C-alpha cells in the first residue's frame, strides 16, 4: 500500500507516519479506474513461502529468490500502486497527486510492486519525506532535484545502484538512508548537502567514497557497514562522531590504528 500524507493535518513524526496504514481519499473520484488485481500477489507469496521452506542455506536461499523474482516478472500488469482502493500506475498516481495540494510524505512499501518511478514525481514540490521499502526500484529519476522541501530519504532493500547527480539540489536534506541496496558508487555531490546529519550506506557494494564526503560539516553519523571497503576512508567529514565499518574487508590492525589516531577527535569507530 502506498501512503500519501497531506499537510491539511500537522505532520506527525516519521516513526508515527510509517505505522499509519490509512490512505487519504482524493477530493475527486478517479474516472475509469481498473479493478484492483491481487491475484499475482497471492501467487507470489505462495511461491515465496514454499521455496523458503525448502531452501534454507545461503546459496539455495539466493536461488529461491531468483526463481521467485523470475516468476513475478512474468505476471502481466504487475506494476501498480493501490491508492484509495484503485489500481494506478506510478505515472497515473503521481500525475493525480500533483493536482492536489500539500503532499508531504510518499511511502511505497512492500505491499506494492514498483520497478520505476516516473519523472512526474518531481512535480510534488511540497514533499519532505520519500520512503521506499522492499521494492525492485532500479533508479531514482533526476526530477527528484525539484523537491526543494525534501528533508528525509529512506530507500531500503531495493535494486538501486546509484543516485542521480540532481540530488545536489536537495539542500535541505537532513538524513539519507540507503541500507540494503546494490549501490556501487556515489555521485560527487555531497558538498552542497550542508545540512546532512546522518548518512546510512550499510550493506551495499561500495569500494570508496567520493571526495565531497569530506565537505559534510554537519554529518555526525556515517554507516558503511557491510560494504567492500578495503581501507578506512581518508576523506572523512570533520565533525563526524560515529563511524560504522563492520563487515568490510579491512584488516583489523588498520581499524585499530584509525581508532587511536581519531581518539582526540572524539570519533567512535564501530567494527
Backbone as CSV, one residue per row, in Angstrom:
resi,resn,N_x,N_y,N_z,CA_x,CA_y,CA_z,C_x,C_y,C_z
1,UNK,0.862,-1.196,0.000,0.000,0.000,0.000,0.880,1.221,0.000
2,UNK,0.619,2.165,-0.792,1.367,3.414,-0.849,0.589,4.479,-0.128
3,UNK,1.206,5.098,0.830,0.504,6.053,1.669,0.987,7.442,1.372
4,UNK,0.092,8.368,1.110,0.429,9.757,0.851,-0.210,10.600,1.950
5,UNK,0.587,11.282,2.736,0.088,12.127,3.810,0.003,13.555,3.293
6,UNK,-1.034,14.321,3.653,-1.242,15.685,3.189,-1.117,16.649,4.358
7,UNK,-0.769,17.894,4.052,-0.499,18.873,5.099,-1.749,19.536,5.637
8,UNK,-2.933,19.002,5.328,-4.148,19.517,5.939,-4.121,19.307,7.430
9,UNK,-3.385,18.262,7.874,-3.177,17.997,9.292,-1.700,18.075,9.550
10,UNK,-1.309,18.581,10.677,0.118,18.722,11.003,0.789,17.366,10.930
11,UNK,1.953,17.323,10.234,2.640,16.055,10.011,3.219,15.514,11.302
12,UNK,2.856,14.267,11.697,3.453,13.662,12.886,4.869,13.247,12.603
13,UNK,5.615,12.836,13.648,6.984,12.355,13.424,7.005,11.198,12.441
14,UNK,8.159,11.028,11.757,8.285,9.999,10.733,7.955,8.625,11.274
15,UNK,8.429,8.297,12.493,8.186,6.973,13.060,6.710,6.686,13.207
16,UNK,5.905,7.759,13.499,4.461,7.572,13.623,3.834,7.398,12.251
17,UNK,4.318,8.186,11.266,3.718,8.109,9.947,3.903,6.739,9.315
18,UNK,5.049,6.117,9.512,5.315,4.848,8.869,4.457,3.741,9.445
19,UNK,3.839,3.974,10.629,2.980,2.968,11.205,1.542,3.136,10.754
20,UNK,1.206,4.281,10.128,-0.152,4.514,9.706,-0.420,3.786,8.399
21,UNK,-1.602,3.232,8.266,-1.948,2.495,7.056,-3.116,3.100,6.306
22,UNK,-3.826,4.051,6.925,-4.974,4.641,6.249,-4.504,5.511,5.101
23,UNK,-5.261,5.532,3.989,-4.913,6.320,2.815,-5.924,7.423,2.642
24,UNK,-5.462,8.639,2.472,-6.367,9.766,2.312,-7.098,9.670,0.986
25,UNK,-8.408,9.890,1.003,-9.200,9.829,-0.215,-8.989,11.085,-1.038
26,UNK,-8.876,10.963,-2.339,-8.742,12.150,-3.180,-10.023,12.962,-3.167
27,UNK,-9.875,14.230,-3.454,-11.025,15.120,-3.387,-12.006,14.870,-4.520
28,UNK,-11.547,14.303,-5.624,-12.443,13.981,-6.723,-12.261,12.532,-7.101
29,UNK,-13.299,11.851,-7.573,-13.167,10.431,-7.923,-12.244,10.246,-9.110
30,UNK,-11.624,9.081,-9.194,-10.739,8.754,-10.305,-11.561,8.057,-11.380
31,UNK,-11.718,8.656,-12.529,-12.584,8.069,-13.551,-11.954,6.863,-14.218
32,UNK,-12.823,5.931,-14.612,-12.411,4.765,-15.401,-11.234,4.036,-14.785
33,UNK,-11.287,3.802,-13.482,-10.203,3.127,-12.792,-10.359,1.621,-12.911
34,UNK,-9.336,0.909,-13.340,-9.449,-0.547,-13.455,-9.565,-1.183,-12.091
35,UNK,-10.129,-2.350,-11.999,-10.253,-3.030,-10.712,-8.897,-3.429,-10.162
36,UNK,-8.803,-3.561,-8.858,-7.566,-3.968,-8.219,-7.265,-5.408,-8.575
37,UNK,-6.032,-5.674,-8.951,-5.626,-7.028,-9.318,-4.658,-7.557,-8.272
38,UNK,-5.114,-8.485,-7.488,-4.279,-9.012,-6.407,-3.870,-10.465,-6.637
39,UNK,-4.283,-11.059,-7.770,-4.008,-12.476,-7.971,-2.522,-12.774,-7.995
40,UNK,-1.739,-11.847,-8.613,-0.303,-12.096,-8.672,0.317,-12.079,-7.297
41,UNK,-0.197,-11.250,-6.365,0.352,-11.163,-5.022,0.209,-12.492,-4.290
42,UNK,-0.985,-13.099,-4.406,-1.219,-14.375,-3.735,-0.266,-15.431,-4.280
43,UNK,-0.152,-15.467,-5.625,0.739,-16.447,-6.248,2.184,-16.219,-5.832
44,UNK,2.589,-14.971,-5.794,3.956,-14.609,-5.420,4.260,-15.065,-3.988
45,UNK,3.341,-14.795,-3.066,3.549,-15.151,-1.667,3.591,-16.666,-1.472
46,UNK,2.695,-17.394,-2.166,2.696,-18.851,-2.053,4.018,-19.436,-2.546
47,UNK,4.514,-18.905,-3.669,5.801,-19.373,-4.188,6.917,-19.065,-3.198
48,UNK,6.864,-17.888,-2.606,7.901,-17.492,-1.662,7.926,-18.406,-0.444
49,UNK,6.771,-18.637,0.141,6.711,-19.477,1.338,7.152,-20.908,1.032
50,UNK,6.717,-21.430,-0.102,7.055,-22.813,-0.448,8.557,-22.979,-0.662
51,UNK,9.140,-22.031,-1.389,10.564,-22.149,-1.691,11.432,-21.898,-0.464
52,UNK,11.042,-20.928,0.361,11.829,-20.642,1.554,11.750,-21.789,2.560
53,UNK,10.676,-22.533,2.509,10.552,-23.686,3.405,11.484,-24.811,2.981
54,UNK,11.775,-24.886,1.682,12.607,-25.972,1.165,14.088,-25.624,1.149
55,UNK,14.394,-24.349,0.856,15.795,-23.946,0.692,16.223,-23.095,1.881
56,UNK,17.174,-23.567,2.661,17.499,-22.880,3.897,18.950,-22.427,3.966
57,UNK,19.814,-22.883,3.089,21.201,-22.436,3.128,21.320,-21.109,2.385
58,UNK,22.380,-20.322,2.645,22.521,-19.030,1.952,22.502,-19.149,0.436
59,UNK,23.198,-20.156,-0.102,23.265,-20.297,-1.560,21.904,-20.644,-2.143
60,UNK,21.247,-21.611,-1.531,19.948,-22.015,-2.075,18.876,-20.981,-1.794
61,UNK,19.057,-20.207,-0.729,18.116,-19.110,-0.476,18.170,-18.107,-1.622
62,UNK,19.375,-17.772,-2.072,19.501,-16.832,-3.187,18.884,-17.409,-4.452
63,UNK,19.096,-18.720,-4.679,18.495,-19.355,-5.854,16.978,-19.258,-5.792
64,UNK,16.432,-19.486,-4.611,14.982,-19.423,-4.462,14.462,-18.020,-4.735
65,UNK,15.229,-16.999,-4.300,14.812,-15.625,-4.556,14.808,-15.327,-6.058
66,UNK,15.804,-15.838,-6.783,15.867,-15.629,-8.223,14.658,-16.268,-8.904
67,UNK,14.317,-17.477,-8.457,13.151,-18.162,-9.029,11.883,-17.351,-8.786
68,UNK,11.731,-16.862,-7.555,10.540,-16.088,-7.210,10.447,-14.825,-8.055
69,UNK,11.569,-14.104,-8.188,11.546,-12.860,-8.938,11.288,-13.114,-10.416
70,UNK,11.827,-14.227,-10.942,11.592,-14.564,-12.340,10.116,-14.834,-12.593
71,UNK,9.499,-15.566,-11.683,8.071,-15.843,-11.812,7.272,-14.547,-11.736
72,UNK,7.650,-13.685,-10.812,6.931,-12.415,-10.654,7.055,-11.550,-11.891
73,UNK,8.212,-11.628,-12.574,8.415,-10.820,-13.771,7.495,-11.219,-14.919
74,UNK,6.959,-12.425,-14.873,6.092,-12.892,-15.949,4.637,-12.494,-15.746
75,UNK,4.301,-11.937,-14.601,2.922,-11.577,-14.314,2.557,-10.288,-15.034
76,UNK,1.433,-10.291,-15.725,1.027,-9.141,-16.545,0.505,-8.005,-15.664
77,UNK,0.874,-6.760,-16.023,0.372,-5.568,-15.333,0.637,-5.609,-13.824
78,UNK,1.823,-5.985,-13.435,2.105,-6.101,-12.008,2.565,-4.783,-11.404
79,UNK,2.903,-3.800,-12.227,3.395,-2.537,-11.697,2.236,-1.576,-11.454
80,UNK,1.792,-1.513,-10.230,0.758,-0.568,-9.872,0.832,-0.264,-8.395
81,UNK,0.171,0.809,-8.000,0.070,1.195,-6.606,-1.415,1.303,-6.276
82,UNK,-1.816,0.739,-5.159,-3.206,0.852,-4.740,-3.370,2.173,-3.989
83,UNK,-4.253,3.006,-4.505,-4.479,4.324,-3.904,-5.972,4.569,-3.827
84,UNK,-6.451,4.741,-2.605,-7.879,4.941,-2.387,-8.708,3.824,-3.021
85,UNK,-8.234,2.598,-2.891,-8.965,1.450,-3.400,-8.890,1.273,-4.904
86,UNK,-8.069,2.074,-5.569,-7.956,1.992,-7.024,-6.560,1.533,-7.414
87,UNK,-6.477,0.872,-8.557,-5.198,0.392,-9.058,-4.657,1.375,-10.083
88,UNK,-3.536,2.025,-9.738,-2.968,3.050,-10.610,-1.518,2.726,-10.929
89,UNK,-1.093,3.073,-12.146,0.323,3.002,-12.478,1.039,4.130,-11.753
90,UNK,2.357,4.018,-11.539,3.078,5.120,-10.889,2.904,6.455,-11.606
91,UNK,2.882,6.431,-12.955,2.719,7.681,-13.702,1.363,8.303,-13.406
92,UNK,0.314,7.475,-13.444,-1.030,7.992,-13.173,-1.151,8.497,-11.741
93,UNK,-0.504,7.777,-10.815,-0.603,8.173,-9.407,0.043,9.531,-9.159
94,UNK,1.287,9.703,-9.607,1.992,10.948,-9.325,1.409,12.121,-10.117
95,UNK,0.827,11.836,-11.291,0.111,12.880,-12.012,-1.112,13.308,-11.217
96,UNK,-1.821,12.338,-10.667,-3.006,12.631,-9.861,-2.633,13.433,-8.615
97,UNK,-1.564,13.034,-7.951,-1.162,13.713,-6.716,-0.637,15.116,-6.975
98,UNK,-0.040,15.333,-8.136,0.485,16.666,-8.440,-0.636,17.685,-8.596
99,UNK,-1.857,17.207,-8.781,-3.007,18.093,-8.884,-3.572,18.445,-7.519
100,UNK,-3.089,17.765,-6.490,-3.539,18.042,-5.138,-2.503,18.919,-4.431
101,UNK,-2.918,19.573,-3.381,-2.018,20.498,-2.686,-1.383,19.840,-1.467
102,UNK,-0.145,20.231,-1.201,0.491,19.929,0.081,0.674,18.437,0.374
103,UNK,1.135,17.673,-0.597,1.528,16.292,-0.343,2.889,16.319,0.339
104,UNK,2.982,15.756,1.541,4.214,15.874,2.323,5.013,14.582,2.431
105,UNK,4.365,13.434,2.335,5.073,12.166,2.520,4.723,11.197,1.397
106,UNK,5.712,10.490,0.886,5.493,9.422,-0.083,6.059,8.135,0.512
107,UNK,5.217,7.121,0.616,5.637,5.821,1.132,5.227,4.735,0.152
108,UNK,6.201,4.021,-0.379,5.958,2.851,-1.217,6.524,1.669,-0.448
109,UNK,5.652,0.811,0.080,6.117,-0.248,0.966,6.107,-1.605,0.268
110,UNK,6.322,-2.665,1.050,6.466,-3.994,0.485,5.172,-4.540,-0.090
111,UNK,4.040,-3.883,0.173,2.785,-4.327,-0.402,2.613,-3.918,-1.847
112,UNK,3.442,-2.980,-2.314,3.400,-2.558,-3.702,4.476,-3.308,-4.475
113,UNK,4.430,-3.194,-5.806,5.472,-3.839,-6.600,5.811,-2.905,-7.744
114,UNK,6.768,-2.012,-7.497,7.093,-0.943,-8.437,8.567,-1.029,-8.809
115,UNK,8.862,-0.997,-10.100,10.253,-1.072,-10.543,10.824,0.278,-10.958
116,UNK,9.968,1.208,-11.332,10.447,2.503,-11.810,9.567,3.630,-11.296
117,UNK,10.209,4.729,-10.918,9.485,5.941,-10.549,9.492,6.891,-11.736
118,UNK,8.367,7.517,-12.032,8.310,8.425,-13.188,8.906,9.798,-12.876
119,UNK,9.267,10.512,-13.932,9.792,11.870,-13.767,8.767,12.795,-13.113
120,UNK,7.488,12.457,-13.222,6.445,13.329,-12.664,6.488,13.416,-11.144
121,UNK,7.306,12.583,-10.498,7.454,12.697,-9.044,8.041,14.061,-8.690
122,UNK,8.766,14.656,-9.615,9.372,15.965,-9.375,8.372,17.099,-9.288
123,UNK,7.110,16.829,-9.639,6.078,17.862,-9.548,5.544,18.027,-8.130
124,UNK,5.870,17.090,-7.246,5.350,17.125,-5.872,6.320,17.931,-5.005
125,UNK,6.361,19.220,-5.226,7.398,20.063,-4.631,7.228,20.290,-3.134
126,UNK,6.098,19.870,-2.560,5.906,20.045,-1.114,6.340,18.821,-0.312
127,UNK,6.782,17.761,-0.986,7.165,16.522,-0.297,8.424,16.747,0.533
128,UNK,8.393,16.341,1.807,9.597,16.437,2.643,10.142,15.077,3.044
129,UNK,9.441,13.982,2.701,9.924,12.656,3.043,9.611,11.649,1.952
130,UNK,10.626,10.902,1.499,10.463,9.854,0.486,10.917,8.532,1.102
131,UNK,9.996,7.554,1.175,10.267,6.274,1.830,9.885,5.138,0.878
132,UNK,10.859,4.297,0.550,10.623,3.158,-0.344,11.255,1.930,0.294
133,UNK,10.448,0.886,0.519,10.934,-0.324,1.177,10.579,-1.577,0.367
134,UNK,11.552,-2.469,0.188,11.323,-3.800,-0.375,10.594,-3.749,-1.718
135,UNK,11.086,-2.917,-2.625,10.577,-2.872,-3.984,11.761,-2.904,-4.941
136,UNK,11.591,-3.468,-6.142,12.725,-3.560,-7.085,12.974,-2.277,-7.853
137,UNK,12.995,-1.153,-7.131,13.315,0.138,-7.750,14.761,0.109,-8.239
138,UNK,14.985,0.460,-9.495,16.343,0.417,-10.067,17.027,1.782,-10.069
139,UNK,16.240,2.825,-10.310,16.808,4.168,-10.410,15.875,5.183,-9.746
140,UNK,16.443,6.314,-9.389,15.679,7.454,-8.903,15.718,8.516,-10.002
141,UNK,14.574,8.999,-10.455,14.578,9.972,-11.562,15.277,11.269,-11.198
142,UNK,15.867,11.900,-12.197,16.581,13.153,-11.970,15.698,14.266,-11.450
143,UNK,14.392,14.153,-11.680,13.471,15.206,-11.231,13.364,15.286,-9.716
144,UNK,13.972,14.338,-9.001,13.947,14.415,-7.537,14.617,15.706,-7.060
145,UNK,15.499,16.256,-7.885,16.148,17.520,-7.535,15.186,18.684,-7.435
146,UNK,13.964,18.518,-7.964,12.963,19.584,-7.882,12.276,19.632,-6.523
147,UNK,12.471,18.609,-5.701,11.790,18.533,-4.412,12.563,19.369,-3.394
148,UNK,12.381,20.660,-3.450,13.174,21.587,-2.645,12.911,21.461,-1.149
149,UNK,11.758,20.901,-0.769,11.426,20.747,0.653,11.881,19.410,1.224
150,UNK,12.498,18.569,0.412,12.852,17.221,0.833,13.889,17.240,1.955
151,UNK,13.566,16.570,3.071,14.458,16.501,4.219,14.891,15.072,4.556
152,UNK,14.087,14.086,4.174,14.350,12.700,4.561,14.224,11.782,3.348
153,UNK,15.252,10.989,3.110,15.215,9.937,2.094,15.539,8.619,2.779
154,UNK,14.644,7.656,2.641,14.863,6.342,3.233,14.467,5.298,2.198
155,UNK,15.444,4.727,1.522,15.210,3.740,0.471,15.986,2.480,0.856
156,UNK,15.267,1.439,1.268,15.907,0.235,1.787,15.465,-1.015,1.029
157,UNK,16.449,-1.918,0.822,16.176,-3.230,0.223,15.495,-3.107,-1.136
158,UNK,16.149,-2.379,-2.036,15.692,-2.254,-3.416,16.837,-2.680,-4.337
159,UNK,16.674,-2.418,-5.631,17.717,-2.746,-6.606,18.507,-1.506,-7.022
160,UNK,18.468,-0.472,-6.211,19.113,0.795,-6.532,20.628,0.629,-6.645
161,UNK,21.198,1.188,-7.723,22.633,1.046,-7.983,23.394,2.347,-7.724
162,UNK,22.775,3.487,-7.990,23.432,4.766,-7.760,22.368,5.838,-7.536
163,UNK,22.818,7.061,-7.331,21.919,8.197,-7.117,22.103,9.204,-8.243
164,UNK,21.069,9.979,-8.562,21.222,10.989,-9.619,22.029,12.193,-9.136
165,UNK,22.759,12.801,-10.049,23.535,13.995,-9.706,22.651,15.143,-9.242
166,UNK,21.401,15.159,-9.697,20.497,16.255,-9.340,20.151,16.272,-7.857
167,UNK,20.508,15.227,-7.126,20.264,15.216,-5.688,21.008,16.359,-5.000
168,UNK,22.010,16.897,-5.664,22.773,18.025,-5.114,21.890,19.243,-4.882
169,UNK,20.753,19.311,-5.565,19.858,20.460,-5.410,18.971,20.342,-4.171
170,UNK,18.940,19.178,-3.548,18.101,18.975,-2.358,18.875,19.412,-1.114
171,UNK,19.100,20.691,-1.000,19.997,21.220,0.024,19.405,21.213,1.433
172,UNK,18.127,20.841,1.578,17.515,20.771,2.909,17.553,19.373,3.501
173,UNK,18.207,18.437,2.837,18.257,17.068,3.337,18.956,16.993,4.691
174,UNK,18.302,16.282,5.628,18.854,16.068,6.963,19.405,14.667,7.133
175,UNK,18.760,13.690,6.498,19.252,12.320,6.603,18.943,11.552,5.324
176,UNK,19.887,10.684,4.966,19.744,9.798,3.808,20.054,8.382,4.282
177,UNK,19.105,7.465,4.117,19.317,6.070,4.480,19.109,5.211,3.239
178,UNK,20.167,4.521,2.816,20.134,3.700,1.607,20.585,2.279,1.923
179,UNK,20.165,1.763,3.029,20.614,0.459,3.510,20.047,-0.683,2.669
180,UNK,20.905,-1.680,2.390,20.445,-2.902,1.750,20.101,-2.763,0.287
181,UNK,20.864,-1.964,-0.455,20.636,-1.829,-1.884,21.823,-2.425,-2.656
182,UNK,22.025,-1.989,-3.897,23.101,-2.527,-4.732,24.021,-1.413,-5.224
183,UNK,24.195,-0.413,-4.390,24.941,0.777,-4.794,26.438,0.462,-4.904
184,UNK,27.007,0.754,-6.054,28.428,0.518,-6.294,29.249,1.809,-6.272
185,UNK,28.581,2.919,-6.524,29.285,4.206,-6.495,28.308,5.305,-6.108
186,UNK,28.859,6.405,-5.617,28.062,7.564,-5.256,28.497,8.761,-6.100
187,UNK,27.567,9.607,-6.526,27.974,10.817,-7.251,28.676,11.783,-6.311
188,UNK,29.549,12.589,-6.871,30.335,13.522,-6.055,29.551,14.818,-5.865
189,UNK,28.454,14.724,-5.108,27.523,15.852,-5.000,27.320,16.304,-3.548
190,UNK,28.061,15.750,-2.617,27.738,15.969,-1.216,28.177,17.336,-0.692
191,UNK,28.975,18.047,-1.436,29.417,19.353,-0.986,28.289,20.343,-0.776
192,UNK,27.175,20.141,-1.481,26.052,21.076,-1.358,25.066,20.674,-0.266
193,UNK,25.206,19.485,0.290,24.240,18.989,1.291,24.734,19.326,2.701
194,UNK,24.859,20.606,2.983,25.485,21.049,4.217,24.645,20.818,5.464
195,UNK,23.366,20.507,5.315,22.516,20.237,6.474,22.477,18.752,6.837
196,UNK,23.077,17.916,6.022,23.002,16.469,6.227,23.676,16.063,7.532
197,UNK,22.946,15.296,8.356,23.448,14.871,9.662,23.698,13.369,9.742
198,UNK,22.931,12.582,8.983,23.046,11.121,9.016,23.107,10.594,7.593
199,UNK,24.099,9.742,7.328,24.220,9.088,6.026,24.431,7.598,6.263
200,UNK,23.418,6.807,5.908,23.451,5.358,6.114,23.591,4.670,4.766
201,UNK,24.747,4.064,4.549,25.042,3.357,3.297,25.326,1.879,3.556
202,UNK,24.815,1.343,4.631,25.119,-0.025,5.047,24.616,-1.045,4.033
203,UNK,25.405,-2.113,3.893,25.036,-3.280,3.083,24.770,-2.915,1.628
204,UNK,25.792,-2.305,1.027,25.808,-2.044,-0.402,27.103,-2.639,-0.976
205,UNK,27.564,-2.121,-2.107,28.765,-2.660,-2.759,29.810,-1.574,-2.992
206,UNK,29.930,-0.656,-2.047,30.858,0.455,-2.199,32.303,0.035,-1.936
207,UNK,33.210,0.511,-2.774,34.641,0.282,-2.565,35.368,1.570,-2.177
208,UNK,34.693,2.712,-2.334,35.297,4.002,-1.984,34.193,5.033,-1.803
209,UNK,34.576,6.201,-1.295,33.652,7.319,-1.119,34.101,8.491,-1.985
210,UNK,33.168,9.290,-2.487,33.559,10.442,-3.298,34.248,11.506,-2.439
211,UNK,35.138,12.300,-3.014,35.868,13.323,-2.242,34.970,14.298,-1.492
212,UNK,33.796,14.597,-2.045,32.945,15.615,-1.434,32.343,15.188,-0.098
213,UNK,32.490,13.921,0.277,32.019,13.476,1.599,32.676,14.321,2.696
214,UNK,33.924,14.709,2.481,34.651,15.475,3.498,34.083,16.872,3.697
215,UNK,33.197,17.307,2.807,32.613,18.646,2.916,31.366,18.679,3.787
216,UNK,30.921,17.515,4.268,29.692,17.449,5.068,30.005,17.860,6.509
217,UNK,30.006,19.145,6.761,30.451,19.662,8.055,29.487,19.348,9.201
218,UNK,28.230,19.041,8.894,27.261,18.724,9.938,26.988,17.226,10.073
219,UNK,27.693,16.407,9.298,27.454,14.964,9.366,27.999,14.407,10.675
220,UNK,27.121,13.769,11.444,27.515,13.201,12.734,27.629,11.686,12.679
221,UNK,26.848,11.025,11.804,26.834,9.565,11.737,27.004,9.103,10.299
222,UNK,27.984,8.227,10.083,28.232,7.638,8.773,28.301,6.125,8.938
223,UNK,27.349,5.417,8.324,27.280,3.961,8.453,27.694,3.324,7.135
224,UNK,28.839,2.642,7.155,29.372,1.956,5.975,29.445,0.449,6.192
225,UNK,28.675,-0.057,7.126,28.678,-1.479,7.459,28.386,-2.333,6.226
226,UNK,29.110,-3.452,6.094,28.784,-4.445,5.078,28.980,-4.004,3.650
227,UNK,30.029,-3.227,3.372,30.368,-2.867,2.000,31.643,-3.611,1.571
228,UNK,32.366,-3.068,0.598,33.563,-3.734,0.086,34.795,-2.842,0.235
229,UNK,34.807,-2.048,1.279,35.943,-1.170,1.538,37.132,-1.996,2.037
230,UNK,38.300,-1.722,1.505,39.498,-2.440,1.924,40.390,-1.591,2.834
231,UNK,40.023,-0.330,3.013,40.772,0.546,3.907,39.818,1.586,4.481
232,UNK,40.250,2.219,5.542,39.429,3.256,6.160,39.468,4.502,5.278
233,UNK,38.310,5.049,4.912,38.313,6.251,4.064,39.105,7.384,4.714
234,UNK,39.900,8.079,3.905,40.700,9.193,4.412,39.924,10.508,4.392
235,UNK,38.918,10.585,3.533,38.179,11.838,3.375,36.938,11.862,4.262
236,UNK,37.140,11.678,5.564,36.021,11.660,6.493,35.579,13.086,6.832
237,UNK,34.287,13.285,7.091,33.796,14.615,7.469,34.462,15.105,8.750
238,UNK,34.673,16.394,8.896,35.467,16.932,10.015,34.813,16.802,11.388
239,UNK,33.479,16.779,11.445,32.785,16.728,12.739,32.077,15.401,12.985
240,UNK,32.548,14.371,12.327,31.941,13.046,12.460,32.093,12.533,13.889
241,UNK,31.017,11.911,14.402,31.025,11.370,15.761,30.967,9.843,15.780
242,UNK,30.226,9.248,14.847,30.055,7.799,14.826,30.327,7.270,13.421
243,UNK,31.254,6.327,13.330,31.625,5.720,12.057,31.498,4.194,12.183
244,UNK,30.682,3.594,11.319,30.441,2.146,11.354,31.140,1.502,10.161
245,UNK,32.047,0.565,10.455,32.847,-0.060,9.403,32.813,-1.589,9.458
246,UNK,31.997,-2.172,10.298,31.941,-3.627,10.407,31.506,-4.277,9.112
247,UNK,31.994,-5.495,8.874,31.579,-6.232,7.688,32.271,-5.819,6.412
248,UNK,33.352,-5.039,6.508,34.172,-4.689,5.348,35.494,-5.458,5.420
249,UNK,36.102,-5.759,4.275,37.380,-6.483,4.283,38.566,-5.579,4.626
250,UNK,38.462,-4.882,5.758,39.534,-4.001,6.217,40.329,-4.740,7.300
251,UNK,41.649,-4.850,7.173,42.440,-5.521,8.214,42.218,-4.893,9.579
252,UNK,42.139,-5.723,10.595,41.818,-5.244,11.940,42.854,-4.249,12.448
253,UNK,44.133,-4.420,12.073,45.150,-3.500,12.578,44.954,-2.086,12.024
254,UNK,44.402,-1.978,10.789,44.132,-0.659,10.235,42.992,0.017,10.985
255,UNK,42.007,-0.768,11.370,40.897,-0.218,12.134,41.364,0.267,13.503
256,UNK,42.222,-0.511,14.151,42.727,-0.130,15.472,43.597,1.115,15.384
257,UNK,44.441,1.200,14.351,45.279,2.373,14.176,44.435,3.627,13.939
258,UNK,43.385,3.478,13.138,42.499,4.612,12.869,41.779,5.040,14.131
259,UNK,41.379,4.066,14.940,40.701,4.368,16.201,41.611,5.193,17.110
260,UNK,42.883,4.813,17.169,43.836,5.535,18.013,44.080,6.945,17.480
261,UNK,44.230,7.077,16.171,44.510,8.377,15.577,43.366,9.357,15.786
262,UNK,42.126,8.833,15.810,40.970,9.701,15.898,40.432,9.864,17.314
263,UNK,41.150,9.324,18.288,40.659,9.411,19.659,40.525,10.861,20.111
264,UNK,41.491,11.680,19.741,41.437,13.084,20.144,40.315,13.842,19.432
265,UNK,39.859,13.318,18.291,38.784,13.971,17.552,37.413,13.474,17.974
266,UNK,37.386,12.588,18.984,36.123,12.082,19.547,35.282,11.299,18.539
267,UNK,35.924,10.657,17.563,35.198,9.784,16.638,35.159,8.372,17.234
268,UNK,33.969,7.817,17.325,33.803,6.445,17.781,33.667,5.547,16.567
269,UNK,34.568,4.591,16.409,34.533,3.693,15.260,34.026,2.331,15.716
270,UNK,33.004,1.833,15.036,32.424,0.534,15.347,32.838,-0.454,14.267
271,UNK,33.420,-1.583,14.686,33.849,-2.593,13.711,33.791,-3.970,14.332
